């Protein structure tokens, strides 16, 4: 029997409503149970009061990224703290930045804070991406696949910490940029992320999330 125009739209509407209801139920179920947290998740514990704002982690991050079209300046160039006169966020050529804040208890000793991807348990960037360009690895890092990315930048809007940035330096192959917890350097968990390794004050500790939370 031929399907009339009215019957067609009625059928499509019913299917759409069912899909929305199923999706809502799935989201509610996920929200009530929360994301599964593996004991093998790796992370970095940052002891913020110990940071001296040397910016060596910024240098190490840029160097570890190994851009084909960019090399970071020498490490001594990062001793310039005037860049911290204004708050900064990660950008395509630096996935880690240090910001400076006044210390109400001792104005002569400002406070410093390290900003980079937090590799969330339930990442907003991953949820917002409609082509699955982001994935949460079983050992912790939230990584990005440029081959899947369509450049919508929904991830930048979704991230509450303003971490992902868009690389306009590559007009033919633009990509979203962010810290990947040096996943390309520490696949066997025996090494540590570049920022952790270079820190002279040992501000950061790399290890299993479950152990770090008990430290």
Backbone as a chain_set.jsonl record, in Angstrom:
{"seq": "XXXXXXXXXXXXXXXXXXXXXXXXXXXXXXXXXXXXXXXXXXXXXXXXXXXXXXXXXXXXXXXXXXXXXXXXXXXXXXXXXXXXXXXXXXXXXXXXXXXXXXXXXXXXXXXXXXXXXXXXXXXXXXXXXXXXXXXXXXXXXXXXXXXXXXXXXXXXXXXXXXXXXXXXXXXXXXXXXXXXXXXXXXXXXXXXXXXXXXXXXXXXXXXXXXXXXXX", "coords": {"N": [[0.849, -1.191, 0.0], [0.542, 2.222, -0.813], [2.313, 4.886, 0.744], [1.004, 7.681, 2.214], [1.651, 11.273, 2.109], [0.969, 12.531, 4.529], [0.87, 10.324, 6.27], [3.494, 9.516, 6.12], [4.947, 11.636, 7.38], [3.794, 11.479, 9.889], [4.725, 8.991, 10.742], [7.532, 9.392, 10.724], [7.692, 11.389, 12.656], [6.869, 10.009, 14.933], [8.927, 8.143, 15.169], [11.06, 9.869, 15.606], [10.324, 11.085, 18.036], [10.389, 8.881, 19.689], [13.094, 8.279, 19.582], [14.205, 10.549, 20.818], [13.111, 10.304, 23.374], [14.265, 7.892, 24.163], [16.945, 8.639, 24.115], [16.958, 10.597, 26.118], [16.286, 9.056, 28.336], [18.51, 7.421, 28.412], [20.513, 9.3, 28.987], [19.647, 10.158, 31.497], [19.911, 7.81, 32.97], [22.648, 7.465, 32.814], [23.501, 9.725, 34.157], [22.573, 9.238, 36.705], [23.989, 7.005, 37.512], [26.612, 7.697, 36.967], [29.866, 8.098, 35.402], [31.95, 5.261, 34.694], [34.775, 4.602, 36.677], [37.996, 3.704, 36.238], [40.466, 1.748, 37.951], [42.901, 1.962, 36.847], [43.342, 4.458, 35.826], [45.48, 7.113, 35.003], [47.031, 10.068, 36.304], [47.852, 13.525, 37.144], [48.977, 14.991, 40.034], [48.892, 18.173, 41.347], [50.705, 20.293, 43.333], [49.865, 23.157, 44.156], [50.691, 25.44, 45.845], [53.474, 25.144, 45.884], [54.461, 25.947, 43.47], [56.66, 28.027, 41.628], [56.43, 29.604, 39.478], [58.214, 29.398, 37.299], [57.899, 28.662, 34.682], [58.96, 26.576, 33.291], [57.58, 24.273, 32.745], [55.913, 25.105, 30.72], [57.72, 25.427, 28.622], [58.619, 22.735, 28.359], [56.255, 21.47, 27.635], [55.675, 22.622, 25.135], [57.916, 21.755, 23.73], [57.62, 18.981, 23.85], [55.357, 18.595, 22.361], [56.134, 18.601, 19.729], [55.763, 19.942, 17.153], [55.412, 20.038, 13.617], [55.827, 22.357, 12.218], [56.862, 24.2, 13.96], [59.112, 25.28, 16.449], [59.906, 25.499, 19.862], [61.088, 28.441, 21.639], [64.338, 28.849, 23.24], [64.873, 27.525, 26.554], [65.545, 29.492, 28.391], [64.224, 31.743, 27.545], [61.756, 31.544, 28.606], [61.879, 32.543, 31.094], [60.898, 35.02, 31.283], [58.57, 36.754, 32.982], [56.735, 38.657, 32.505], [54.716, 38.06, 30.786], [52.751, 37.1, 32.308], [51.34, 39.17, 33.27], [48.794, 39.525, 32.458], [45.909, 37.42, 32.662], [46.082, 34.174, 31.21], [45.156, 31.655, 28.814], [45.415, 28.236, 27.686], [46.883, 27.865, 24.43], [47.218, 27.288, 20.826], [50.015, 26.82, 20.438], [50.968, 26.314, 22.899], [50.143, 24.146, 25.243], [50.059, 24.216, 27.899], [49.929, 26.649, 30.425], [51.134, 29.111, 32.753], [49.676, 31.05, 35.247], [49.652, 34.09, 37.166], [48.875, 35.275, 40.449], [47.82, 37.693, 42.906], [49.041, 37.556, 46.252], [47.297, 37.605, 49.102], [48.221, 37.322, 51.686], [50.942, 37.68, 51.611], [52.179, 40.024, 49.799], [54.614, 40.216, 48.465], [55.181, 37.736, 47.58], [53.869, 36.324, 45.072], [51.172, 34.165, 43.943], [51.038, 31.177, 41.976], [49.553, 29.379, 39.276], [48.938, 26.45, 37.438], [47.706, 25.829, 34.214], [46.08, 23.537, 32.25], [44.759, 20.832, 30.242], [42.441, 18.949, 32.127], [41.754, 16.345, 31.823], [39.2, 15.112, 32.195], [36.984, 12.935, 34.039], [34.462, 12.529, 32.951], [34.35, 13.817, 30.134], [33.457, 16.992, 28.838], [34.105, 17.925, 26.325], [34.278, 15.614, 24.827], [31.644, 14.689, 24.973], [30.352, 16.7, 23.574], [31.301, 16.528, 21.013], [30.377, 15.716, 17.799], [31.36, 13.936, 15.987], [32.962, 12.131, 17.184], [35.674, 12.792, 17.633], [37.141, 13.04, 19.892], [38.398, 10.999, 22.526], [38.307, 9.031, 25.489], [40.932, 7.558, 26.934], [41.668, 4.304, 28.262], [43.577, 4.434, 30.231], [43.476, 7.012, 31.139], [44.176, 9.615, 29.7], [42.56, 12.191, 27.766], [42.208, 12.169, 24.462], [42.738, 13.407, 21.094], [41.59, 13.055, 17.782], [42.602, 14.169, 14.833], [41.875, 13.344, 12.305], [39.224, 12.735, 12.328], [37.963, 15.068, 13.008], [35.722, 17.738, 12.246], [35.88, 20.394, 12.466], [33.984, 21.941, 13.871], [34.168, 23.032, 16.377], [32.684, 22.726, 18.693], [33.619, 21.566, 20.965], [35.212, 23.491, 22.145], [33.373, 25.292, 23.044], [31.97, 23.736, 24.824], [33.762, 22.984, 26.867], [34.243, 23.688, 30.217], [36.482, 24.841, 31.254], [37.826, 26.253, 29.372], [39.819, 25.092, 27.699], [40.456, 23.619, 25.139], [41.877, 24.779, 22.072], [41.98, 26.426, 18.872], [43.866, 25.771, 16.028], [44.866, 28.058, 13.978], [47.127, 28.47, 12.548], [47.596, 26.61, 10.698], [46.244, 26.669, 7.906], [45.314, 24.92, 5.907], [45.021, 22.479, 7.105], [43.601, 22.771, 9.696], [43.478, 22.295, 13.259], [42.145, 21.176, 16.424], [43.686, 21.982, 19.459], [45.211, 20.71, 22.412], [46.381, 19.684, 25.665], [47.511, 16.322, 25.867], [48.249, 14.744, 27.922], [50.743, 13.837, 27.432], [50.422, 11.451, 26.029], [51.506, 10.299, 23.794], [54.078, 9.941, 24.493], [54.312, 8.471, 26.832], [53.298, 5.743, 26.684], [53.632, 3.321, 27.971], [53.462, 3.845, 30.604], [55.767, 4.036, 32.073], [57.409, 6.197, 31.776], [57.153, 9.781, 32.409], [54.884, 12.588, 32.069], [56.043, 15.441, 30.163], [55.981, 17.954, 31.47], [55.922, 17.263, 34.146], [58.346, 15.987, 34.45], [60.29, 18.016, 34.059], [59.972, 19.914, 36.064], [61.478, 21.923, 38.493], [60.865, 22.153, 41.166], [59.456, 19.968, 41.848], [56.66, 20.023, 41.774], [54.623, 18.575, 40.679], [53.116, 15.328, 40.661], [53.082, 12.262, 39.105], [50.946, 9.551, 38.553], [48.885, 6.71, 39.468], [45.478, 7.52, 39.577], [43.891, 6.725, 41.758], [45.804, 6.289, 43.716], [46.916, 8.836, 43.963], [44.82, 10.349, 44.975], [44.739, 9.495, 47.527], [47.035, 10.394, 48.568]], "CA": [[0.0, 0.0, 0.0], [1.319, 3.456, -0.915], [2.347, 5.683, 1.958], [0.648, 9.068, 1.925], [2.531, 12.296, 2.672], [0.609, 12.733, 5.924], [1.273, 9.132, 7.013], [4.951, 9.516, 6.177], [5.409, 12.563, 8.412], [3.347, 10.973, 11.175], [5.63, 7.909, 11.097], [8.84, 9.976, 11.039], [7.56, 12.091, 13.923], [6.809, 9.021, 16.005], [10.276, 7.595, 15.324], [11.894, 10.917, 16.208], [9.952, 11.237, 19.443], [10.885, 7.71, 20.397], [14.542, 8.418, 19.701], [14.479, 11.571, 21.828], [12.784, 9.74, 24.682], [15.294, 6.903, 24.492], [18.176, 9.37, 24.414], [16.797, 11.243, 27.427], [16.351, 8.004, 29.346], [19.902, 6.989, 28.498], [21.274, 10.339, 29.681], [19.258, 10.139, 32.905], [20.501, 6.629, 33.583], [24.075, 7.715, 32.939], [23.697, 10.749, 35.184], [22.309, 8.673, 38.022], [25.026, 6.047, 37.863], [27.914, 8.331, 36.83], [30.788, 7.367, 34.542], [32.767, 4.249, 35.354], [36.127, 5.07, 36.95], [38.909, 2.572, 36.298], [41.577, 1.849, 38.894], [44.132, 2.152, 36.08], [43.454, 5.825, 35.319], [46.664, 7.85, 35.419], [46.79, 11.497, 36.428], [48.911, 14.36, 37.704], [48.614, 15.747, 41.223], [49.637, 19.433, 41.338], [50.786, 20.956, 44.64], [49.898, 24.531, 43.658], [51.493, 26.391, 46.634], [54.907, 24.969, 45.669], [54.841, 26.481, 42.148], [57.397, 29.293, 41.688], [56.175, 30.354, 38.248], [59.401, 29.423, 36.438], [57.402, 28.437, 33.325], [59.675, 25.495, 32.61], [56.588, 23.318, 32.247], [55.454, 25.632, 29.439], [58.743, 25.06, 27.637], [58.612, 21.288, 28.168], [55.027, 21.125, 26.929], [55.841, 22.999, 23.738], [58.942, 20.898, 23.148], [57.103, 17.609, 23.745], [54.306, 18.537, 21.339], [56.839, 18.244, 18.498], [55.079, 20.445, 15.967], [56.197, 19.96, 12.382], [56.092, 23.693, 11.691], [57.164, 25.122, 15.055], [60.036, 24.866, 17.498], [59.824, 26.475, 20.953], [62.327, 29.16, 21.93], [65.168, 28.223, 24.262], [64.215, 27.504, 27.851], [65.792, 30.731, 29.122], [63.241, 32.739, 27.113], [60.55, 31.375, 29.417], [62.069, 33.214, 32.379], [60.162, 36.288, 31.215], [57.299, 36.622, 33.702], [55.831, 39.755, 32.143], [53.569, 37.505, 30.066], [51.732, 36.777, 33.295], [50.669, 40.399, 33.721], [47.392, 39.298, 32.134], [45.55, 35.996, 32.694], [46.191, 33.493, 29.917], [44.591, 30.329, 28.668], [46.205, 27.475, 26.713], [46.698, 28.249, 23.035], [47.701, 26.205, 19.962], [51.438, 26.539, 20.536], [51.31, 26.034, 24.303], [49.009, 23.458, 25.856], [50.165, 24.484, 29.335], [50.349, 28.009, 30.758], [51.153, 29.472, 34.172], [49.133, 32.373, 35.56], [50.095, 34.649, 38.444], [47.814, 35.923, 41.211], [48.322, 38.347, 44.112], [48.973, 36.8, 47.499], [46.793, 38.534, 50.127], [48.963, 37.159, 52.927], [52.306, 38.177, 51.419], [52.212, 40.628, 48.46], [55.923, 40.037, 47.836], [55.271, 36.367, 47.067], [52.639, 36.012, 44.336], [50.781, 32.765, 43.791], [51.041, 30.734, 40.585], [48.683, 28.226, 39.018], [49.183, 25.801, 36.151], [46.474, 25.563, 33.482], [46.122, 22.633, 31.1], [43.614, 19.918, 30.245], [42.293, 18.174, 33.359], [41.453, 14.966, 31.452], [38.021, 14.853, 33.02], [36.404, 11.597, 34.066], [33.34, 12.572, 32.011], [34.751, 15.034, 29.425], [32.445, 17.738, 28.1], [34.533, 18.01, 24.925], [33.912, 14.339, 24.206], [30.184, 14.639, 24.853], [29.885, 17.687, 22.6], [31.812, 16.23, 19.668], [29.387, 14.912, 17.066], [32.035, 12.997, 15.094], [33.813, 11.291, 18.038], [37.091, 13.116, 17.448], [37.777, 12.898, 21.2], [38.167, 9.725, 23.204], [38.893, 8.891, 26.822], [41.673, 6.314, 26.955], [41.446, 3.502, 29.462], [44.543, 4.791, 31.271], [43.262, 8.36, 31.628], [44.211, 10.793, 28.832], [41.542, 12.517, 26.766], [43.0, 12.42, 23.258], [42.033, 13.999, 19.952], [41.917, 12.473, 16.479], [42.337, 15.202, 13.817], [41.3, 12.76, 11.09], [37.772, 12.709, 12.483], [37.454, 16.41, 13.312], [35.09, 18.489, 11.169], [36.129, 21.809, 12.703], [32.811, 22.656, 14.39], [34.641, 23.686, 17.607], [31.74, 22.579, 19.801], [34.405, 21.199, 22.144], [35.698, 24.72, 22.755], [32.229, 25.88, 23.735], [31.522, 22.839, 25.892], [34.725, 22.859, 27.961], [34.038, 24.744, 31.228], [37.779, 25.388, 31.661], [38.375, 26.962, 28.205], [41.097, 24.453, 27.398], [40.76, 23.405, 23.719], [42.078, 25.954, 21.231], [41.939, 26.079, 17.448], [45.135, 26.131, 15.401], [44.684, 28.747, 12.708], [48.407, 28.566, 11.858], [47.602, 25.586, 9.65], [44.991, 26.958, 7.205], [44.842, 23.799, 5.098], [44.669, 21.368, 8.007], [43.438, 23.289, 11.062], [43.175, 21.281, 14.263], [41.955, 21.546, 17.82], [44.9, 21.666, 20.208], [45.129, 20.661, 23.872], [47.246, 18.7, 26.314], [47.054, 14.933, 25.812], [48.936, 14.074, 29.022], [51.913, 13.205, 26.8], [50.05, 10.061, 25.735], [52.391, 9.798, 22.744], [55.41, 9.732, 25.068], [54.296, 7.564, 27.988], [52.293, 4.691, 26.474], [53.833, 2.176, 28.858], [53.334, 4.355, 31.975], [57.052, 4.011, 32.754], [57.909, 7.563, 31.746], [56.217, 10.739, 32.983], [54.669, 13.713, 31.169], [57.184, 16.351, 30.073], [55.886, 19.018, 32.473], [56.259, 16.661, 35.438], [59.769, 15.648, 34.445], [61.176, 19.178, 34.073], [59.692, 20.831, 37.174], [62.579, 21.924, 39.466], [60.337, 22.127, 42.531], [58.667, 18.741, 41.997], [55.292, 20.439, 42.089], [53.677, 17.603, 40.14], [53.345, 13.904, 40.861], [52.361, 11.461, 38.117], [50.704, 8.198, 39.03], [47.493, 6.253, 39.384], [44.533, 8.463, 40.199], [43.463, 6.187, 43.044], [46.884, 6.516, 44.681], [47.105, 10.281, 44.144], [43.749, 10.873, 45.815], [45.005, 9.071, 48.902], [48.342, 10.936, 48.974]], "C": [[0.885, 1.241, 0.0], [1.205, 4.259, 0.381], [2.058, 7.139, 1.613], [1.622, 10.017, 2.583], [2.257, 12.488, 4.162], [1.062, 11.557, 6.781], [2.79, 9.078, 7.185], [5.452, 10.402, 7.313], [4.976, 12.115, 9.804], [4.294, 9.873, 11.675], [6.996, 8.438, 11.511], [8.798, 10.686, 12.38], [7.551, 11.133, 15.088], [8.183, 8.421, 16.27], [11.178, 8.595, 16.022], [11.604, 11.09, 17.681], [10.466, 10.069, 20.265], [12.378, 7.78, 20.613], [14.919, 9.42, 20.761], [14.234, 11.029, 23.223], [13.836, 8.729, 25.115], [16.598, 7.583, 24.871], [18.116, 10.019, 25.777], [16.909, 10.216, 28.542], [17.78, 7.538, 29.543], [20.742, 7.997, 29.26], [20.952, 10.352, 31.17], [19.892, 8.96, 33.636], [21.989, 6.842, 33.807], [24.356, 8.712, 34.058], [23.518, 10.17, 36.571], [23.418, 7.733, 38.474], [26.412, 6.664, 37.822], [28.825, 7.495, 35.942], [31.602, 6.36, 35.34], [34.192, 4.777, 35.502], [37.033, 3.861, 37.144], [40.006, 2.816, 37.334], [42.89, 2.135, 38.177], [44.29, 3.57, 35.538], [44.69, 6.505, 35.894], [46.337, 9.337, 35.47], [47.991, 12.217, 37.013], [48.354, 15.138, 38.888], [49.506, 16.986, 41.279], [49.553, 20.086, 42.72], [50.973, 22.454, 44.364], [50.754, 25.473, 44.507], [52.999, 26.285, 46.398], [55.386, 25.597, 44.359], [55.51, 27.848, 42.303], [57.244, 30.103, 40.4], [57.353, 30.411, 37.297], [59.061, 29.197, 34.966], [58.17, 27.345, 32.579], [58.705, 24.44, 32.068], [56.013, 23.786, 30.906], [56.433, 25.261, 28.33], [58.673, 23.563, 27.32], [57.398, 20.841, 27.372], [55.15, 21.435, 25.441], [56.842, 22.086, 23.038], [58.417, 19.484, 22.913], [56.044, 17.483, 22.656], [54.877, 18.212, 19.97], [56.063, 18.648, 17.243], [55.99, 20.367, 14.748], [56.621, 21.338, 11.896], [56.487, 24.7, 12.773], [58.141, 24.499, 16.037], [59.993, 25.914, 18.603], [61.131, 27.23, 21.103], [63.112, 28.44, 23.018], [64.526, 28.406, 25.633], [64.426, 28.804, 28.623], [64.816, 31.837, 28.737], [61.979, 32.68, 27.971], [60.715, 31.972, 30.816], [61.36, 34.564, 32.429], [58.781, 36.106, 31.857], [56.325, 37.745, 33.377], [54.607, 39.243, 31.39], [52.43, 37.176, 31.021], [51.061, 38.018, 33.877], [49.169, 40.326, 33.453], [47.092, 37.801, 32.202], [45.61, 35.392, 31.294], [45.45, 32.16, 29.968], [45.465, 29.564, 27.676], [45.875, 27.899, 25.282], [47.406, 27.232, 22.145], [49.173, 25.866, 20.081], [51.898, 26.32, 21.983], [50.097, 25.443, 24.997], [49.0, 23.612, 27.37], [50.595, 25.935, 29.531], [50.297, 28.192, 32.27], [50.582, 30.878, 34.318], [49.558, 32.787, 36.961], [48.95, 35.399, 39.115], [48.409, 36.588, 42.445], [48.096, 37.482, 45.344], [48.517, 37.748, 48.608], [47.572, 38.46, 51.442], [50.392, 37.701, 52.834], [52.422, 38.736, 49.999], [53.537, 40.43, 47.733], [56.09, 38.645, 47.227], [53.966, 36.002, 46.357], [52.394, 34.507, 44.254], [50.721, 32.426, 42.306], [50.151, 29.501, 40.446], [48.896, 27.744, 37.6], [47.844, 25.463, 35.489], [46.76, 24.664, 32.287], [44.916, 21.704, 31.193], [43.613, 19.083, 31.519], [41.957, 16.708, 33.095], [40.312, 14.421, 32.299], [37.571, 13.39, 32.958], [35.273, 11.489, 33.043], [33.497, 13.838, 31.158], [33.618, 15.695, 28.637], [32.812, 17.829, 26.629], [34.133, 16.749, 24.171], [32.407, 14.263, 23.983], [29.668, 15.56, 23.768], [30.276, 17.339, 21.178], [30.881, 15.274, 18.933], [30.026, 13.912, 16.103], [33.027, 12.104, 15.854], [35.304, 11.523, 17.777], [37.859, 13.03, 18.762], [37.459, 11.524, 21.772], [38.875, 9.735, 24.553], [39.603, 7.551, 26.866], [41.501, 5.602, 28.289], [42.418, 3.843, 30.586], [44.487, 6.266, 31.642], [43.217, 9.502, 30.632], [42.973, 10.945, 27.948], [42.309, 12.953, 25.518], [42.108, 12.816, 22.091], [42.524, 13.373, 18.661], [41.592, 13.489, 15.39], [41.715, 14.65, 12.539], [39.779, 12.705, 11.136], [37.165, 14.115, 12.567], [36.887, 17.101, 12.082], [35.197, 20.0, 11.396], [34.961, 22.601, 13.256], [33.141, 23.463, 15.644], [33.603, 23.674, 18.737], [32.486, 22.247, 21.1], [34.89, 22.438, 22.887], [34.59, 25.404, 23.55], [31.858, 25.053, 24.964], [32.462, 22.829, 27.093], [34.546, 23.991, 28.971], [35.345, 25.417, 31.646], [38.489, 26.126, 30.516], [39.741, 26.405, 27.806], [41.342, 24.259, 25.892], [40.922, 24.731, 22.975], [42.166, 25.499, 19.782], [43.187, 26.618, 16.767], [44.898, 26.727, 14.015], [45.997, 28.912, 11.955], [48.491, 27.579, 10.702], [46.315, 25.712, 8.844], [44.443, 25.798, 6.382], [44.4, 22.616, 5.95], [44.541, 21.879, 9.437], [43.023, 22.18, 12.024], [42.868, 21.924, 15.608], [43.217, 21.12, 18.568], [44.618, 21.667, 21.713], [46.117, 19.621, 24.387], [46.651, 17.296, 26.164], [47.735, 14.076, 26.882], [50.158, 13.303, 28.515], [51.639, 11.732, 26.486], [50.952, 9.455, 24.671], [53.793, 9.501, 23.265], [55.435, 8.702, 26.177], [53.261, 6.441, 27.809], [52.431, 3.519, 27.428], [53.783, 2.557, 30.336], [54.66, 4.35, 32.747], [57.7, 5.394, 32.785], [56.884, 8.472, 32.417], [56.006, 11.863, 31.974], [55.808, 14.733, 31.261], [57.159, 17.426, 31.149], [56.287, 18.503, 33.849], [57.767, 16.449, 35.536], [60.662, 16.864, 34.647], [61.038, 20.045, 35.315], [60.787, 20.793, 38.233], [62.11, 21.818, 40.91], [59.527, 20.871, 42.83], [57.248, 19.055, 42.451], [54.291, 19.359, 41.717], [54.103, 16.174, 40.426], [52.476, 13.14, 39.879], [52.171, 10.05, 38.648], [49.252, 7.812, 38.848], [46.602, 7.211, 40.171], [44.137, 7.988, 41.597], [44.535, 6.403, 44.113], [47.062, 7.992, 44.982], [46.045, 10.866, 45.064], [43.959, 10.51, 47.277], [46.305, 9.668, 49.44], [48.175, 12.047, 49.992]], "O": [[1.87, 1.302, 0.735], [0.154, 4.302, 1.02], [2.774, 7.754, 0.822], [2.342, 9.634, 3.505], [3.186, 12.595, 4.962], [1.576, 11.749, 7.883], [3.306, 8.664, 8.223], [6.282, 9.976, 8.117], [5.689, 12.336, 10.783], [4.627, 9.817, 12.859], [7.56, 8.002, 12.514], [9.748, 10.603, 13.158], [8.158, 11.406, 16.124], [8.572, 8.211, 17.419], [11.957, 8.239, 16.906], [12.523, 11.227, 18.489], [10.921, 10.242, 21.395], [12.885, 7.402, 21.669], [15.85, 9.186, 21.532], [15.025, 11.252, 24.14], [14.25, 8.702, 26.274], [17.276, 7.174, 25.813], [19.098, 10.003, 26.52], [17.545, 10.466, 29.566], [18.221, 7.289, 30.665], [21.582, 7.622, 30.078], [21.837, 10.528, 32.006], [20.35, 9.091, 34.771], [22.534, 6.46, 34.843], [25.32, 8.566, 34.809], [24.218, 10.555, 37.507], [23.749, 7.666, 39.658], [27.304, 6.226, 38.547], [28.578, 6.304, 35.751], [31.906, 6.578, 36.512], [34.751, 5.336, 34.558], [36.864, 3.09, 38.089], [40.418, 3.953, 37.56], [43.879, 2.505, 38.81], [45.274, 3.859, 34.858], [44.924, 6.482, 37.103], [45.454, 9.805, 34.751], [49.009, 11.605, 37.335], [47.367, 15.861, 38.752], [50.731, 16.871, 41.262], [48.465, 20.39, 43.209], [52.097, 22.954, 44.342], [51.502, 26.262, 43.93], [53.732, 27.234, 46.681], [56.589, 25.763, 44.16], [55.004, 28.719, 43.01], [57.855, 31.161, 40.251], [57.487, 31.381, 36.552], [59.868, 29.517, 34.093], [58.035, 27.213, 31.362], [58.98, 23.795, 31.057], [55.667, 22.966, 30.056], [56.035, 24.838, 27.245], [58.668, 23.171, 26.153], [57.492, 19.944, 26.535], [54.779, 20.623, 24.593], [56.637, 21.692, 21.89], [58.731, 18.861, 21.898], [55.85, 16.406, 22.092], [54.194, 17.616, 19.137], [55.749, 17.817, 16.391], [57.194, 20.603, 14.844], [57.652, 21.478, 11.238], [56.454, 25.908, 12.539], [58.01, 23.332, 16.406], [60.039, 27.109, 18.311], [62.185, 26.712, 20.732], [62.596, 27.517, 23.648], [63.737, 29.326, 25.844], [63.575, 29.185, 29.427], [64.6, 32.769, 29.512], [61.226, 33.651, 28.05], [59.792, 31.911, 31.629], [61.239, 35.172, 33.493], [57.933, 35.387, 31.329], [55.216, 37.783, 33.911], [53.574, 39.911, 31.358], [51.287, 36.995, 30.601], [50.311, 37.933, 34.85], [48.374, 40.978, 34.13], [47.943, 36.991, 31.834], [45.229, 36.034, 30.314], [45.164, 31.625, 31.04], [46.189, 30.185, 26.898], [44.736, 28.246, 24.969], [48.134, 26.383, 22.66], [49.552, 24.719, 19.844], [53.091, 26.158, 22.241], [49.139, 26.152, 25.304], [48.058, 23.193, 28.041], [51.526, 26.398, 28.874], [49.531, 27.53, 32.97], [50.97, 31.789, 33.587], [49.794, 31.946, 37.829], [48.156, 36.069, 38.454], [49.404, 36.102, 42.983], [47.094, 36.776, 45.456], [49.286, 38.618, 49.016], [47.583, 39.417, 52.217], [50.977, 38.123, 53.832], [52.738, 37.984, 49.077], [53.574, 40.472, 46.503], [57.019, 38.402, 46.457], [53.061, 35.435, 46.971], [53.296, 33.697, 44.468], [50.394, 33.277, 41.479], [50.019, 28.697, 41.369], [49.02, 28.543, 36.672], [46.959, 24.885, 36.12], [47.577, 24.992, 31.427], [44.137, 21.796, 32.141], [44.651, 18.574, 31.94], [41.883, 15.912, 34.031], [40.444, 13.423, 33.008], [37.758, 12.708, 31.95], [35.145, 10.478, 32.353], [32.837, 14.839, 31.435], [32.913, 15.039, 27.87], [31.93, 17.812, 25.771], [33.702, 16.812, 23.019], [31.951, 13.823, 22.928], [28.672, 15.257, 23.111], [29.644, 17.809, 20.231], [30.631, 14.16, 19.392], [29.321, 13.127, 15.469], [33.834, 11.406, 15.24], [36.091, 10.579, 17.71], [39.087, 12.956, 18.757], [36.39, 10.965, 21.53], [39.913, 10.375, 24.721], [38.95, 6.508, 26.839], [41.223, 6.228, 29.312], [42.135, 3.58, 31.755], [45.348, 6.743, 32.381], [42.292, 10.311, 30.699], [42.417, 9.965, 27.453], [42.979, 13.986, 25.524], [40.897, 12.593, 22.1], [43.725, 13.183, 18.467], [40.422, 13.661, 15.05], [41.098, 15.392, 11.776], [39.124, 12.637, 10.096], [35.996, 14.318, 12.237], [37.485, 17.062, 11.007], [34.667, 20.788, 10.614], [34.941, 23.825, 13.127], [32.477, 24.456, 15.941], [33.647, 24.518, 19.632], [32.041, 22.602, 22.192], [34.97, 22.438, 24.116], [34.838, 26.013, 24.591], [31.483, 25.594, 26.004], [32.005, 22.681, 28.227], [34.687, 25.157, 28.602], [35.323, 26.449, 32.317], [39.625, 26.572, 30.678], [40.695, 27.155, 27.601], [42.378, 24.71, 25.405], [40.188, 25.687, 23.227], [42.401, 24.323, 19.504], [43.522, 27.793, 16.916], [44.751, 26.012, 13.025], [46.002, 29.436, 10.841], [49.354, 27.701, 9.832], [45.379, 24.944, 9.067], [43.233, 25.702, 6.181], [43.517, 21.851, 5.563], [45.302, 21.457, 10.308], [42.311, 21.248, 11.65], [43.273, 23.052, 15.89], [43.748, 20.033, 18.339], [43.882, 22.514, 22.219], [46.618, 18.788, 23.631], [45.444, 17.105, 26.314], [47.794, 12.851, 26.77], [50.552, 12.279, 29.073], [52.509, 10.878, 26.655], [51.148, 8.24, 24.64], [54.601, 8.886, 22.569], [56.483, 8.112, 26.442], [52.437, 6.217, 28.696], [51.463, 2.799, 27.673], [54.023, 1.725, 31.211], [54.676, 4.631, 33.945], [58.446, 5.718, 33.709], [55.87, 8.0, 32.931], [56.855, 12.077, 31.109], [56.452, 14.869, 32.301], [58.207, 17.778, 31.689], [56.917, 19.22, 34.626], [58.379, 16.702, 36.575], [61.684, 16.771, 35.328], [61.928, 20.85, 35.59], [61.018, 19.74, 38.827], [62.884, 21.43, 41.785], [58.978, 20.721, 43.922], [56.716, 18.442, 43.376], [53.242, 19.23, 42.347], [55.29, 15.851, 40.431], [51.264, 13.348, 39.827], [53.115, 9.427, 39.134], [48.489, 8.495, 38.164], [46.937, 7.644, 41.273], [44.061, 8.797, 42.522], [44.218, 6.668, 45.273], [47.329, 8.367, 46.124], [46.33, 11.773, 45.846], [43.408, 11.16, 48.165], [46.646, 9.481, 50.609], [49.165, 12.621, 50.448]]}, "num_chains": 1, "name": "protein.A"}
